[in-house]
Amino acid sequence: MKDLLKLKTSISEEIENILNEQVKIEGHASALYLAMSAWCDDQGLDNAASFFAKQSDEERTHMLKIFNYISNRGGRSISPEITNVPVDFDSFRGVFEQTLEQEMFVTEQFNKIAEKCFKVKDFVTFNFIQWFLAEQVEEEYVARRILELFDVIGEEGTGRWEIDRHLVKVTFDGE
Ligand code: FEO
C-alpha cells in the first residue's frame, strides 16, 4: 500500500537528499544551541542559557518539520548522526557571533534548496520551505540585535550581567 502511495507522491531523489541534509543541519543546530545553553549556564548567564535552550527546542522542531515532510511526500527521512558538538566556547560575545554565522549559513542552505526546487520544478517543496525562509529573517535579526548589545553596553564591570538581562527583550515584530 505504501509503495503504491509512493508512486503517486514521491519527491525526486535530489530533493530528498538536500532535505535530509537540512534535517542534519537543523539537528546539529539544536545540539549546538543546547551546548551554548550549558556553557552560558556555567558562566552564570541565566537568561542567555534560557535563550539558547529555547533556540535548541526550535531547531529540533525545524528538524522534525522537514523530517515529517519528507515522509509525507513518500520519501525516506533519515535520523541524522550528530557529531562535532562543542563543549567550550571562547567568549560570551563569541557565542552570539557563532549564532549569527550559523543562521546566515542556514539561510544560504535554504536558498540553495529553493534554487534546486526551481531546477527540478518541485513547486510543492518550494512552497513548503517558504516558512523556513521567513523564519531565517527573524533568526538573523535577533542574533544581530543581540550582538549590538555587546557594542552598546560593553562587557566591562557589570556589562555581561546587563547584556544577559537585556537580550531576552530582543524580539522581532516583522516591521
Ligand atoms: Fe532552523 Fe535557526 O535555523
Boltz pocket constraint, residues with backbone or C-beta under 6 A from the ligand:
constraints:
  - pocket:
      binder: B
      contacts: [[A, 26], [A, 29], [A, 58], [A, 59], [A, 62], [A, 103], [A, 106], [A, 139]]
      max_distance: 6.0
